[in-house]
C-alpha cells in the first residue's frame, strides 16, 4: 500500500507479555517489527521527574507520591527522547497535568520539530500546551462520542479516537478540518484494513507484528 497509515506500537509492542510494556525493550521490538514509531505514557513523580508508565501505581507505589529514586526501573522521558527522537514517530501521552513545561523543554532540547504528537485525554493539558507554545503538535484522545464531537473546539493537529468510534465520514470530517486522525487500539487485521481503506493517518496496535504484516 503506497498510502499506508503510520504504524505505531501501543506502549511499544504490548501484546508480547514476556517483554514489559513502556520499556526500551518493548519500544525496540515495535521498531524491529517495522513500525514507524510507538505510543507511550508519561506520569509525574512528587520530585518532579517525568517517568514512563501507564498505571498510577507501580509495584504498589503511587507514582505521584513517589520519588524517581523509588522507581529506578522506569525510563525517564528524557531517556526515551534521547534514544528515539531521531528515528521514530513518538506519541507522547500525558496521563496527568503538570508535565507541560517539562515536555516542552524536552522537545526543544531534542529538537523535535516533526515526527511526534503530545497527546492526552485531558482537554486542559492539550490547551495548556498550546497556550505555552503554539507550535507544539498536540492531539486529543477520545473514547466517548461526546468527547469526539468536540474536537473542533480545540487548537490541535491530531484527533485520536478509539477505533470503535471511527467511521469513513469521521475521517473525512477530520481531514476537512485540517487535522490528522490516529486510531487506537486496533488488534485485528480486518479492522486494520478497513481503517487504512478509510484513510486514517495512523494506526496504534498492541500486536505490532500483525500490524506490519497486514499493512506493510
Secondary structure, DSSP 8 states (H G I E B T S, - for coil): -TT--EEEEETTTTT-TTS-SSSHHHHHHHHHHT-SEEEEEEEE-TTS-EEE-SSSEETTEEGGGS-GGGGTTS-BHHHHHHHHTTTSEEEEEE-STT-HHHHHHHHHHTT-SSSEEEEES-HHHHHHHHHH-TTS-EEEEESSHHHHTTGGGS--SEEEEBGGG--HHHHHHHHHTT-EEEEB---SHHHHHHHHHHT-SEEEES-HHHHHHHH-
